[in-house]
Amino acid sequence: MLAADSVTSADRRRAISAASANAGVWAFGNGVISTSVVTYLALELGASSALIAWIIAAPQLAGVLRWFGPRILASFRGHRLPCLLFYFASVVLLLLLPTTAYPGVLPSKSLSLVALVLCWCLYHLCEYLGTICLWSWFARLIPGRFYGRFSGRRELWLNIGRLVGFVTVSALDIWYRQQYVAAPRLPLLLILAAGGALLLGAALIPLLGMSDVPARFGDRKPLPAGEALLHSRPLRRLLIYGVCFSAANGVSSALGWSYVHKALGLSLALVLGSQALMRLGQPILAPWCGRIVDRVGCRGLMIACQLTVALAPLLYLGGAWGYVASYVALIAYVGTNVALAAMMLRIAGPKQASANISVYFGLTGVVYAVSVLIDGALADRLIPAAIRGDAAAYFPYFLTAWILRSAAAIPLLFLLEPPIEAETRSNR
């Protein structure tokens, strides 16, 4: 294990290469077993709109436990063991998902759905804890002045991997429909779930080549998540934006799937193909966004991307082509992702990276989950089942979603962004 002050340029180069390889393989697996695949699997098992809302929300509710991530990490000597341990546990849980959903393994479809939600939830919890360890590890190995370009490069490989995954799933879905016209889609979905889990496991291999570094700075433990929030005004400002956006983003989640499935009747291939189009655009923009973040800062880029992303619910109303166009608008997510990662590391520095990451994504995840659950509970009253096949009935719903998502850009005007040069000096 390296000492805290003995990280060399070779260690950093290995970390950047390992981060890129890990991102590409992990995203490939994530694209194969995406939320879309799990949602279609649940629909094949007879899930209601309320249960679909739980599939979306439950992982975020479990994610609040990541607040304990910094303390768990501090109980280990280094970063490698807890990171690999949590990620490996997430892979095992994900492999249980298709196993429990396989016909005959459990007595009824209802129990299969319960097991599906439980496995999906616990998988995300372990993955969240692994991610906290991983980003704290990155923060110790990557110089602060490169955070933007590092985030941009990792985002590039994340989107390439997801693109390959979505294209693969779309091609398999088309082939399966042509070969087995009258057959249920359940066997294909189970195969995709198992294959995606194995790919996520393979993504751990590149991390073995990263130099391990201590989890603590001397005898000092990282601040608990709640205390980190109290001690950082920039983090509080960033969190206000995250809470507003997460609440707005939860609106149109449950009924959005109902609209796609019942009003438009889109195939899984078209749904994943639209997502693949988004992933095709994002790798092109990711390095450019990283350079902007390192040279200019995060705030302006985040505002522009937020307003662009907010257009997606309105574009839904254009039918099948409008649905495709919404994913063109969602290409702007890449700027938000790159800037948010760099902003988080700049506010925290390597000492508090794990605490800041856990408090931000823990709180925003819960807000998003509650918003989705409220949306799912109101879905039947807002648009009764009798009229869900009518696309026009969704207009007020998506109009409200656009207004709320656009308003989420307002807190970004008050963001406190650390000066790039000052941040760089403080973390050397």
VOPAGU-2260 file (C-alpha; in pm, 1 decimal, decimal comma):
REM VOPAGU-2260
SITE   aa  ch    i         X         Y         Z
SITE  MET   A    0       0,0       0,0       0,0
SITE  LEU   A    1     128,8     347,0     -88,9
SITE  ALA   A    2     186,0     610,6     177,4
SITE  ALA   A    3     -45,8     911,3     160,9
SITE  ASP   A    4     226,7    1136,5      15,6
SITE  SER   A    5     402,1     889,4    -216,4
SITE  VAL   A    6     162,4     873,1    -511,9
SITE  THR   A    7     365,3     901,9    -833,0
SITE  SER   A    8     271,4    1003,6   -1185,3
SITE  ALA   A    9     287,2     635,7   -1284,6
SITE  ASP   A   10      31,3     553,3   -1013,9
SITE  ARG   A   11    -194,0     827,5   -1148,0
SITE  ARG   A   12    -161,9     706,5   -1506,9
SITE  ARG   A   13    -252,6     352,6   -1399,1
SITE  ALA   A   14    -549,8     488,5   -1206,0
SITE  ILE   A   15    -678,1     683,7   -1507,8
SITE  SER   A   16    -638,5     379,2   -1737,1
SITE  ALA   A   17    -805,2     148,6   -1483,7
SITE  ALA   A   18   -1088,6     398,0   -1431,7
SITE  SER   A   19   -1154,3     410,4   -1806,0
SITE  ALA   A   20   -1149,1      31,1   -1848,1
SITE  ASN   A   21   -1369,7     -18,2   -1543,8
SITE  ALA   A   22   -1615,1     244,4   -1670,5
SITE  GLY   A   23   -1642,1      90,0   -2017,3
SITE  VAL   A   24   -1700,1    -269,4   -1903,3
SITE  TRP   A   25   -1927,9    -169,4   -1614,4
SITE  ALA   A   26   -2138,7      50,0   -1843,0
SITE  PHE   A   27   -2165,2    -231,8   -2098,8
SITE  GLY   A   28   -2310,9    -455,9   -1828,8
SITE  ASN   A   29   -2529,3    -174,0   -1699,8
SITE  GLY   A   30   -2664,7    -120,6   -2050,9
SITE  VAL   A   31   -2750,4    -490,7   -2078,7
SITE  ILE   A   32   -2932,0    -503,5   -1744,0
SITE  SER   A   33   -3067,7    -149,3   -1745,1
SITE  THR   A   34   -3370,4     -23,5   -1554,3
SITE  SER   A   35   -3561,1     -58,1   -1882,2
SITE  VAL   A   36   -3488,0    -432,4   -1897,5
SITE  VAL   A   37   -3581,8    -483,1   -1531,9
SITE  THR   A   38   -3901,1    -279,2   -1581,7
SITE  TYR   A   39   -4004,0    -486,1   -1884,5
SITE  LEU   A   40   -3923,6    -800,6   -1684,5
SITE  ALA   A   41   -4155,0    -678,7   -1407,1
SITE  LEU   A   42   -4426,9    -598,0   -1660,9
SITE  GLU   A   43   -4396,4    -952,0   -1800,2
SITE  LEU   A   44   -4458,6   -1075,6   -1444,4
SITE  GLY   A   45   -4772,0    -857,5   -1419,5
SITE  ALA   A   46   -4643,0    -552,6   -1229,4
SITE  SER   A   47   -4877,3    -255,3   -1175,9
SITE  SER   A   48   -4784,8     114,5   -1217,7
SITE  ALA   A   49   -4741,4     143,6    -840,8
SITE  LEU   A   50   -4496,4    -147,6    -838,3
SITE  ILE   A   51   -4304,8       2,6   -1131,0
SITE  ALA   A   52   -4271,4     315,5    -916,1
SITE  TRP   A   53   -4125,3      98,3    -639,2
SITE  ILE   A   54   -3875,8     -56,0    -883,0
SITE  ILE   A   55   -3758,6     295,0    -966,9
SITE  ALA   A   56   -3770,9     429,8    -610,3
SITE  ALA   A   57   -3667,5     141,8    -383,1
SITE  PRO   A   58   -3296,1     149,8    -474,5
SITE  GLN   A   59   -3284,5     519,9    -390,9
SITE  LEU   A   60   -3453,7     465,3     -54,6
SITE  ALA   A   61   -3202,4     195,2      31,5
SITE  GLY   A   62   -2930,8     430,8     -86,6
SITE  VAL   A   63   -2978,7     653,6     218,9
SITE  LEU   A   64   -2776,5     390,7     406,0
SITE  ARG   A   65   -2472,7     504,4     207,2
SITE  TRP   A   66   -2448,4     781,5     467,4
SITE  PHE   A   67   -2259,4     520,8     666,1
SITE  GLY   A   68   -2016,2     475,7     377,4
SITE  PRO   A   69   -1742,8     709,7     507,9
SITE  ARG   A   70   -1738,7     538,1     849,3
SITE  ILE   A   71   -1733,3     193,6     688,9
SITE  LEU   A   72   -1446,5     298,2     461,6
SITE  ALA   A   73   -1250,8     440,5     758,6
SITE  SER   A   74   -1265,2     100,9     929,7
SITE  PHE   A   75   -1044,7     -45,4     653,4
SITE  ARG   A   76    -674,8      23,8     604,5
SITE  GLY   A   77    -703,3      92,3     232,7
SITE  HIS   A   78    -955,0     151,1     -44,7
SITE  ARG   A   79    -914,3    -160,9    -259,3
SITE  LEU   A   80   -1065,5    -423,6     -27,4
SITE  PRO   A   81   -1391,8    -243,8      67,1
SITE  CYS   A   82   -1441,7    -124,3    -290,9
SITE  LEU   A   83   -1408,4    -473,2    -442,2
SITE  LEU   A   84   -1602,8    -632,1    -156,3
SITE  PHE   A   85   -1910,4    -413,5    -199,7
SITE  TYR   A   86   -1904,8    -438,5    -578,5
SITE  PHE   A   87   -1871,3    -818,1    -567,3
SITE  ALA   A   88   -2167,5    -840,6    -327,1
SITE  SER   A   89   -2372,1    -626,5    -569,8
SITE  VAL   A   90   -2293,2    -869,3    -855,1
SITE  VAL   A   91   -2403,8   -1170,3    -648,1
SITE  LEU   A   92   -2733,1    -997,1    -560,6
SITE  LEU   A   93   -2790,3    -906,5    -923,3
SITE  LEU   A   94   -2740,6   -1269,1   -1028,6
SITE  LEU   A   95   -3015,8   -1365,1    -783,6
SITE  LEU   A   96   -3262,3   -1139,2    -967,3
SITE  PRO   A   97   -3312,5   -1356,5   -1279,9
SITE  THR   A   98   -3286,6   -1669,3   -1064,2
SITE  THR   A   99   -3583,6   -1572,2    -846,0
SITE  ALA   A  100   -3781,6   -1444,5   -1146,0
SITE  TYR   A  101   -3743,6   -1774,8   -1334,0
SITE  PRO   A  102   -4080,3   -1955,6   -1358,0
SITE  GLY   A  103   -4122,1   -2225,1   -1094,2
SITE  VAL   A  104   -3841,6   -2112,8    -862,2
SITE  LEU   A  105   -4092,7   -1932,6    -639,3
SITE  PRO   A  106   -4456,2   -2040,2    -588,7
SITE  SER   A  107   -4618,8   -1737,7    -756,3
SITE  LYS   A  108   -4553,2   -1436,2    -976,7
SITE  SER   A  109   -4632,5   -1210,1    -681,9
SITE  LEU   A  110   -4347,5   -1357,7    -480,0
SITE  SER   A  111   -4121,6   -1333,5    -784,1
SITE  LEU   A  112   -4200,8    -961,6    -807,4
SITE  VAL   A  113   -4126,9    -910,9    -437,4
SITE  ALA   A  114   -3794,5   -1094,1    -474,8
SITE  LEU   A  115   -3715,4    -890,2    -787,1
SITE  VAL   A  116   -3765,8    -559,7    -604,0
SITE  LEU   A  117   -3567,1    -681,8    -300,9
SITE  CYS   A  118   -3269,4    -800,9    -508,7
SITE  TRP   A  119   -3278,2    -483,0    -718,4
SITE  CYS   A  120   -3281,5    -271,4    -403,0
SITE  LEU   A  121   -2997,7    -450,8    -220,7
SITE  TYR   A  122   -2790,3    -463,5    -538,7
SITE  HIS   A  123   -2803,5     -85,1    -563,0
SITE  LEU   A  124   -2717,5     -39,3    -194,8
SITE  CYS   A  125   -2398,5    -246,6    -227,3
SITE  GLU   A  126   -2313,0     -75,0    -553,3
SITE  TYR   A  127   -2360,1     268,0    -392,3
SITE  LEU   A  128   -2123,4     179,3    -108,3
SITE  GLY   A  129   -1869,1      47,6    -357,4
SITE  THR   A  130   -1896,5     368,8    -557,7
SITE  ILE   A  131   -1826,9     582,3    -248,8
SITE  CYS   A  132   -1508,8     381,1    -190,8
SITE  LEU   A  133   -1413,9     403,9    -557,8
SITE  TRP   A  134   -1450,3     782,1    -587,1
SITE  SER   A  135   -1265,7     838,0    -259,5
SITE  TRP   A  136    -991,2     619,4    -409,3
SITE  PHE   A  137    -988,3     830,5    -726,6
SITE  ALA   A  138    -973,0    1152,0    -522,7
SITE  ARG   A  139    -653,7    1029,5    -353,4
SITE  LEU   A  140    -483,0     934,3    -681,8
SITE  ILE   A  141    -593,3    1207,6    -926,4
SITE  PRO   A  142    -461,3    1566,6    -895,1
SITE  GLY   A  143    -729,2    1828,4    -831,5
SITE  ARG   A  144    -644,7    2031,3   -1142,2
SITE  PHE   A  145    -742,3    1731,6   -1359,6
SITE  TYR   A  146   -1081,4    1656,6   -1200,1
SITE  GLY   A  147   -1280,1    1795,4   -1493,8
SITE  ARG   A  148   -1084,3    1614,4   -1763,9
SITE  PHE   A  149   -1074,9    1295,5   -1557,2
SITE  SER   A  150   -1455,6    1308,5   -1512,9
SITE  GLY   A  151   -1496,6    1380,3   -1884,1
SITE  ARG   A  152   -1280,5    1083,9   -1985,2
SITE  ARG   A  153   -1459,6     847,8   -1747,8
SITE  GLU   A  154   -1797,3     976,7   -1870,2
SITE  LEU   A  155   -1679,9     913,2   -2227,4
SITE  TRP   A  156   -1618,7     543,1   -2153,3
SITE  LEU   A  157   -1935,3     511,7   -1946,7
SITE  ASN   A  158   -2141,7     626,8   -2241,3
SITE  ILE   A  159   -1954,3     415,2   -2495,1
SITE  GLY   A  160   -2013,4     109,2   -2277,6
SITE  ARG   A  161   -2382,6     184,9   -2229,5
SITE  LEU   A  162   -2419,5     249,1   -2601,8
SITE  VAL   A  163   -2272,8     -94,2   -2682,5
SITE  GLY   A  164   -2502,3    -247,3   -2421,0
SITE  PHE   A  165   -2816,2     -79,5   -2552,2
SITE  VAL   A  166   -2734,9    -170,0   -2914,1
SITE  THR   A  167   -2670,0    -530,5   -2811,2
SITE  VAL   A  168   -3000,4    -557,4   -2624,6
SITE  SER   A  169   -3193,4    -387,7   -2906,2
SITE  ALA   A  170   -3045,8    -624,1   -3165,2
SITE  LEU   A  171   -3124,5    -929,0   -2949,6
SITE  ASP   A  172   -3479,8    -804,5   -2892,7
SITE  ILE   A  173   -3540,1    -760,3   -3267,4
SITE  TRP   A  174   -3389,2   -1102,4   -3341,5
SITE  TYR   A  175   -3598,1   -1270,4   -3069,3
SITE  ARG   A  176   -3920,5   -1111,8   -3194,4
SITE  GLN   A  177   -3849,8   -1232,8   -3549,0
SITE  GLN   A  178   -3750,7   -1585,2   -3449,0
SITE  TYR   A  179   -4015,3   -1640,0   -3180,7
SITE  VAL   A  180   -4312,2   -1429,9   -3291,1
SITE  ALA   A  181   -4569,6   -1567,3   -3048,1
SITE  ALA   A  182   -4333,9   -1654,5   -2762,8
SITE  PRO   A  183   -4328,7   -1458,2   -2434,7
SITE  ARG   A  184   -4037,0   -1220,6   -2386,9
SITE  LEU   A  185   -3953,4   -1349,5   -2037,8
SITE  PRO   A  186   -3673,3   -1595,0   -2139,9
SITE  LEU   A  187   -3483,9   -1321,8   -2325,7
SITE  LEU   A  188   -3515,5   -1079,9   -2033,7
SITE  LEU   A  189   -3383,4   -1342,6   -1790,1
SITE  ILE   A  190   -3080,7   -1408,8   -2012,3
SITE  LEU   A  191   -3008,6   -1035,8   -2041,6
SITE  ALA   A  192   -3027,1    -992,4   -1663,1
SITE  ALA   A  193   -2780,0   -1276,5   -1600,1
SITE  GLY   A  194   -2543,2   -1162,6   -1875,4
SITE  GLY   A  195   -2543,8    -804,1   -1749,1
SITE  ALA   A  196   -2457,5    -919,1   -1396,6
SITE  LEU   A  197   -2157,1   -1118,5   -1521,5
SITE  LEU   A  198   -2028,9    -817,3   -1716,3
SITE  LEU   A  199   -2052,3    -601,8   -1403,8
SITE  GLY   A  200   -1838,6    -861,2   -1229,7
SITE  ALA   A  201   -1579,7    -844,7   -1508,2
SITE  ALA   A  202   -1558,4    -466,9   -1457,2
SITE  LEU   A  203   -1383,3    -527,1   -1123,7
SITE  ILE   A  204   -1073,3    -675,3   -1289,8
SITE  PRO   A  205    -917,4    -340,6   -1401,6
SITE  LEU   A  206    -941,6    -205,1   -1045,5
SITE  LEU   A  207    -694,7    -470,9    -929,4
SITE  GLY   A  208    -421,6    -278,3   -1111,2
SITE  MET   A  209    -478,6      47,4    -921,3
SITE  SER   A  210    -235,4     135,4    -642,2
SITE  ASP   A  211    -399,1     108,6    -302,0
SITE  VAL   A  212    -385,6     412,8     -72,9
SITE  PRO   A  213    -481,1     454,7     295,1
SITE  ALA   A  214    -846,8     515,7     372,6
SITE  ARG   A  215    -753,9     766,8     644,7
SITE  PHE   A  216    -540,8    1078,9     662,4
SITE  GLY   A  217    -321,2     979,6     956,1
SITE  ASP   A  218    -537,3     923,2    1262,2
SITE  ARG   A  219    -810,6    1152,6    1137,5
SITE  LYS   A  220   -1139,8     998,0    1032,6
SITE  PRO   A  221   -1358,8    1161,4     765,7
SITE  LEU   A  222   -1649,2    1365,1     891,7
SITE  PRO   A  223   -1981,3    1180,5     913,0
SITE  ALA   A  224   -2213,8    1264,2     624,7
SITE  GLY   A  225   -2441,8    1489,9     831,4
SITE  GLU   A  226   -2149,5    1677,4     987,6
SITE  ALA   A  227   -1992,9    1726,8     643,0
SITE  LEU   A  228   -2314,1    1899,9     536,3
SITE  LEU   A  229   -2305,9    2135,1     837,1
SITE  HIS   A  230   -1942,2    2232,3     775,7
SITE  SER   A  231   -1967,2    2309,2     402,7
SITE  ARG   A  232   -2174,9    2597,1     267,3
SITE  PRO   A  233   -2082,9    2516,0     -98,2
SITE  LEU   A  234   -2207,6    2160,2     -41,2
SITE  ARG   A  235   -2536,3    2291,8     102,0
SITE  ARG   A  236   -2587,1    2513,1    -203,6
SITE  LEU   A  237   -2514,3    2223,6    -436,6
SITE  LEU   A  238   -2749,5    2003,4    -236,3
SITE  ILE   A  239   -3035,2    2254,4    -277,0
SITE  TYR   A  240   -3001,6    2215,3    -653,1
SITE  GLY   A  241   -2982,0    1836,6    -622,1
SITE  VAL   A  242   -3295,7    1818,4    -408,3
SITE  CYS   A  243   -3494,1    2045,9    -643,7
SITE  PHE   A  244   -3389,2    1855,9    -952,4
SITE  SER   A  245   -3448,5    1514,6    -794,3
SITE  ALA   A  246   -3799,9    1612,1    -685,8
SITE  ALA   A  247   -3881,1    1746,1   -1032,3
SITE  ASN   A  248   -3722,9    1446,2   -1201,7
SITE  GLY   A  249   -3942,1    1204,7   -1005,5
SITE  VAL   A  250   -4247,6    1358,1   -1169,9
SITE  SER   A  251   -4320,8    1176,6   -1499,7
SITE  SER   A  252   -4129,5     865,6   -1391,3
SITE  ALA   A  253   -4411,2     617,8   -1320,9
SITE  LEU   A  254   -4661,1     751,8   -1576,2
SITE  GLY   A  255   -4380,2     806,1   -1822,0
SITE  TRP   A  256   -4344,6     429,0   -1851,8
SITE  SER   A  257   -4720,7     389,8   -1875,0
SITE  TYR   A  258   -4725,5     644,6   -2158,6
SITE  VAL   A  259   -4451,0     462,9   -2348,4
SITE  HIS   A  260   -4598,8     116,8   -2291,3
SITE  LYS   A  261   -4973,9     180,3   -2328,4
SITE  ALA   A  262   -5031,0     507,9   -2514,8
SITE  LEU   A  263   -4748,0     474,5   -2766,4
SITE  GLY   A  264   -4697,3      96,2   -2757,0
SITE  LEU   A  265   -4324,6     127,5   -2820,4
SITE  SER   A  266   -4113,7    -185,5   -2843,4
SITE  LEU   A  267   -3818,4    -250,1   -2615,1
SITE  ALA   A  268   -3593,4    -215,5   -2921,1
SITE  LEU   A  269   -3715,2     140,6   -2991,1
SITE  VAL   A  270   -3691,7     237,4   -2623,3
SITE  LEU   A  271   -3334,5     111,0   -2594,1
SITE  GLY   A  272   -3250,5     242,1   -2941,0
SITE  SER   A  273   -3348,9     592,1   -2827,7
SITE  GLN   A  274   -3128,8     555,2   -2523,0
SITE  ALA   A  275   -2849,1     434,8   -2750,9
SITE  LEU   A  276   -2887,6     753,2   -2957,1
SITE  MET   A  277   -2837,6     954,6   -2638,5
SITE  ARG   A  278   -2530,2     750,1   -2548,7
SITE  LEU   A  279   -2392,7     805,0   -2899,2
SITE  GLY   A  280   -2401,6    1183,0   -2853,1
SITE  GLN   A  281   -2270,5    1193,7   -2498,4
SITE  PRO   A  282   -1923,2    1043,7   -2561,5
SITE  ILE   A  283   -1866,1    1308,0   -2828,3
SITE  LEU   A  284   -1939,5    1590,3   -2583,2
SITE  ALA   A  285   -1785,5    1442,9   -2265,5
SITE  PRO   A  286   -1416,6    1541,3   -2322,7
SITE  TRP   A  287   -1525,1    1888,3   -2438,3
SITE  CYS   A  288   -1731,6    1931,2   -2121,2
SITE  GLY   A  289   -1434,4    1823,1   -1909,3
SITE  ARG   A  290   -1212,4    2089,0   -2066,4
SITE  ILE   A  291   -1478,2    2356,5   -2006,0
SITE  VAL   A  292   -1504,1    2256,5   -1640,4
SITE  ASP   A  293   -1127,2    2276,7   -1586,3
SITE  ARG   A  294   -1088,0    2608,9   -1770,4
SITE  VAL   A  295   -1408,8    2800,9   -1698,4
SITE  GLY   A  296   -1590,9    2624,4   -1415,7
SITE  CYS   A  297   -1906,3    2421,5   -1359,5
SITE  ARG   A  298   -2196,6    2660,1   -1303,7
SITE  GLY   A  299   -2262,6    2794,4   -1655,7
SITE  LEU   A  300   -2239,9    2448,1   -1810,0
SITE  MET   A  301   -2477,0    2301,7   -1549,1
SITE  ILE   A  302   -2740,0    2574,1   -1609,3
SITE  ALA   A  303   -2734,3    2530,1   -1987,5
SITE  CYS   A  304   -2756,2    2151,1   -1957,6
SITE  GLN   A  305   -3035,9    2164,6   -1699,8
SITE  LEU   A  306   -3257,0    2380,8   -1923,0
SITE  THR   A  307   -3192,8    2150,1   -2219,4
SITE  VAL   A  308   -3266,8    1832,3   -2023,9
SITE  ALA   A  309   -3590,4    1989,2   -1895,2
SITE  LEU   A  310   -3732,9    1986,6   -2250,4
SITE  ALA   A  311   -3755,0    1605,7   -2256,9
SITE  PRO   A  312   -4107,6    1571,0   -2101,1
SITE  LEU   A  313   -4254,0    1816,2   -2353,9
SITE  LEU   A  314   -4095,7    1630,7   -2643,6
SITE  TYR   A  315   -4258,6    1307,7   -2521,4
SITE  LEU   A  316   -4588,5    1445,7   -2648,9
SITE  GLY   A  317   -4470,7    1424,5   -3010,2
SITE  GLY   A  318   -4544,0    1052,4   -3027,6
SITE  ALA   A  319   -4278,2     798,9   -3124,4
SITE  TRP   A  320   -4058,2    1058,2   -3296,2
SITE  GLY   A  321   -4105,3    1295,4   -3004,6
SITE  TYR   A  322   -3988,4    1019,3   -2772,6
SITE  VAL   A  323   -3672,8     980,5   -2981,6
SITE  ALA   A  324   -3623,9    1360,8   -2981,8
SITE  SER   A  325   -3648,3    1365,9   -2601,5
SITE  TYR   A  326   -3339,2    1149,2   -2584,1
SITE  VAL   A  327   -3155,9    1390,2   -2813,2
SITE  ALA   A  328   -3227,7    1659,5   -2550,1
SITE  LEU   A  329   -3109,5    1422,6   -2277,9
SITE  ILE   A  330   -2764,5    1415,0   -2439,1
SITE  ALA   A  331   -2710,7    1731,1   -2230,4
SITE  TYR   A  332   -2702,7    1513,4   -1919,3
SITE  VAL   A  333   -2336,0    1450,9   -1997,3
SITE  GLY   A  334   -2248,2    1810,6   -1908,4
SITE  THR   A  335   -2434,1    1785,8   -1578,4
SITE  ASN   A  336   -2264,4    1456,3   -1491,5
SITE  VAL   A  337   -1913,0    1578,9   -1571,0
SITE  ALA   A  338   -1957,8    1912,6   -1391,2
SITE  LEU   A  339   -2127,6    1756,5   -1089,4
SITE  ALA   A  340   -1848,6    1501,7   -1036,2
SITE  ALA   A  341   -1578,8    1769,1   -1066,0
SITE  MET   A  342   -1772,9    2009,4    -841,8
SITE  MET   A  343   -1814,1    1742,0    -575,4
SITE  LEU   A  344   -1442,5    1663,8    -568,0
SITE  ARG   A  345   -1343,0    2030,9    -570,4
SITE  ILE   A  346   -1567,8    2115,6    -278,1
SITE  ALA   A  347   -1446,5    1817,5     -76,3
SITE  GLY   A  348   -1086,2    1759,2    -178,1
SITE  PRO   A  349    -949,7    1408,5    -119,4
SITE  LYS   A  350   -1003,7    1422,8     258,7
SITE  GLN   A  351   -1381,3    1456,6     252,2
SITE  ALA   A  352   -1471,5    1303,7     -84,7
SITE  SER   A  353   -1646,1    1000,2      65,1
SITE  ALA   A  354   -1854,2    1210,3     309,3
SITE  ASN   A  355   -1965,1    1463,5      46,9
SITE  ILE   A  356   -2051,9    1198,2    -210,4
SITE  SER   A  357   -2254,1     997,1      40,8
SITE  VAL   A  358   -2450,9    1295,1     175,7
SITE  TYR   A  359   -2529,3    1438,3    -169,7
SITE  PHE   A  360   -2641,0    1119,0    -338,6
SITE  GLY   A  361   -2802,4     984,0     -21,7
SITE  LEU   A  362   -3031,7    1285,7      24,1
SITE  THR   A  363   -3107,3    1345,4    -342,8
SITE  GLY   A  364   -3178,5     974,4    -389,5
SITE  VAL   A  365   -3436,6     975,9    -109,9
SITE  VAL   A  366   -3603,3    1289,9    -247,3
SITE  TYR   A  367   -3620,2    1132,5    -592,4
SITE  ALA   A  368   -3761,3     809,2    -449,7
SITE  VAL   A  369   -4032,9     986,8    -249,9
SITE  SER   A  370   -4123,3    1193,2    -556,4
SITE  VAL   A  371   -4151,8     878,6    -770,0
SITE  LEU   A  372   -4365,6     701,9    -509,2
SITE  ILE   A  373   -4601,5     999,6    -483,0
SITE  ASP   A  374   -4618,1    1008,7    -860,3
SITE  GLY   A  375   -4695,2     635,9    -873,2
SITE  ALA   A  376   -4962,3     664,0    -600,4
SITE  LEU   A  377   -5135,8     948,8    -784,5
SITE  ALA   A  378   -5101,0     789,1   -1127,6
SITE  ASP   A  379   -5435,0     608,8   -1122,1
SITE  ARG   A  380   -5617,8     926,4   -1014,5
SITE  LEU   A  381   -5439,9    1157,7   -1256,3
SITE  ILE   A  382   -5491,9     932,7   -1557,0
SITE  PRO   A  383   -5736,2     643,9   -1493,5
SITE  ALA   A  384   -5661,3     312,9   -1661,9
SITE  ALA   A  385   -5957,4     361,6   -1899,5
SITE  ILE   A  386   -5790,1     655,8   -2076,7
SITE  ARG   A  387   -5424,1     558,3   -2053,6
SITE  GLY   A  388   -5424,4     459,7   -2416,7
SITE  ASP   A  389   -5500,9     822,0   -2512,4
SITE  ALA   A  390   -5174,4    1013,6   -2557,1
SITE  ALA   A  391   -5351,0    1352,0   -2527,9
SITE  ALA   A  392   -5450,0    1276,5   -2167,6
SITE  TYR   A  393   -5084,4    1306,6   -2063,3
SITE  PHE   A  394   -5038,5    1669,6   -2179,6
SITE  PRO   A  395   -5095,6    1847,6   -1841,3
SITE  TYR   A  396   -4875,0    1590,4   -1672,9
SITE  PHE   A  397   -4573,8    1639,3   -1899,0
SITE  LEU   A  398   -4622,2    2018,2   -1912,0
SITE  THR   A  399   -4594,0    2028,6   -1531,9
SITE  ALA   A  400   -4282,5    1812,1   -1546,6
SITE  TRP   A  401   -4118,3    2056,7   -1791,2
SITE  ILE   A  402   -4195,4    2358,0   -1569,4
SITE  LEU   A  403   -4059,5    2190,1   -1256,8
SITE  ARG   A  404   -3741,7    2066,5   -1425,8
SITE  SER   A  405   -3674,1    2409,5   -1575,1
SITE  ALA   A  406   -3723,7    2574,9   -1234,7
SITE  ALA   A  407   -3457,2    2342,7   -1090,2
SITE  ALA   A  408   -3196,3    2552,8   -1274,9
SITE  ILE   A  409   -3264,2    2852,5   -1044,3
SITE  PRO   A  410   -3057,0    2721,8    -746,4
SITE  LEU   A  411   -2757,9    2689,4    -979,0
SITE  LEU   A  412   -2742,6    3069,7   -1000,3
SITE  PHE   A  413   -2640,9    3074,8    -633,1
SITE  LEU   A  414   -2386,6    2792,7    -651,1
SITE  LEU   A  415   -2059,6    2859,0    -463,0
SITE  GLU   A  416   -1785,8    2722,0    -684,6
SITE  PRO   A  417   -1430,4    2704,6    -544,3
SITE  PRO   A  418   -1176,3    2886,5    -764,8
SITE  ILE   A  419    -995,8    2631,2    -977,1
SITE  GLU   A  420    -641,7    2750,9    -900,1
SITE  ALA   A  421    -706,2    2789,8    -526,8
SITE  GLU   A  422    -855,7    2440,7    -514,1
SITE  THR   A  423    -556,2    2298,6    -695,6
SITE  ARG   A  424    -305,2    2448,1    -452,3
SITE  SER   A  425    -498,9    2332,9    -145,8
SITE  ASN   A  426    -501,0    1969,3    -259,3
SITE  ARG   A  427    -134,5    1935,7    -356,6
